[in-house]
Amino acid sequence: MNAKILAAALGGALLLAGCATQDYVDKHVGAVHDQVTDLSGQVGGLQTEQQNQAAELAKLDQNTRDAMARAEAAGKLAEGKFLYSMVLSDDSVKFPVNGSDLSQEAQTRLMDFVAKLKADNKPVYIEIQGHTDATGSKAENMRLGEERAEAVRLFFYQQGVPLNRMSTISYGDASPVAPNNTRVGRAQNRRVVVIVMS
């Protein structure tokens, strides 16, 4: 009789121990599972951040490639250096608010610039940058900046400057040199910048 009671007691103790062990395992496995889930979320966030950084770097790299392509298309030497620049702002060029026509005064200044280029008699690369004030939409300002730069490029070409030595780019209203909240500031921002490099 004692043996049967002892066996039953021993069996019950083992069963209770098994349940306690299972509860212990379930709790610890659950905690580890939660930690793994948290880490997976962090890794996902880091991967997204890394992809965003890679996209930004690719964009910067593309801007660099675009600038190099413009220079190479114009035959500019890779070791070219900045020589000088000329800024044609509203004061001297008199760009209309929504136009790109060159005034007589602007043409006179550009003729002087071409005369300097010819007198220097050097193979140069010219980048003509068009800028606007902040009135109008971004798309309209980009178009207007390009038209102003192209007006100067066409004038240079008509005076004998080779097309393959010139390129144009529009910055629209993205690079103001003065506040756009005054008439004088807006006039200064409506400009063409001519950069000459060797």
ABEGO torsion letter per residue (X at the ends): XAAAAAAAAAAAAAAAAAAAAAAAAAAAAAAAAAAAAAAAAAAAAAAAAAAAAAAAAAAAAAAAAAAAAAAAAAGBBAABBBABBBBBBAAAAGBBAABABBBAAAAAAAAAAAAAAAAAGBBBBBBBBBBBBABEBAAAAAAAAAAAAAAAAAAAAAAGBBAAABBBBBAEAABBABBAABAAAAAAABBBBBBBBX
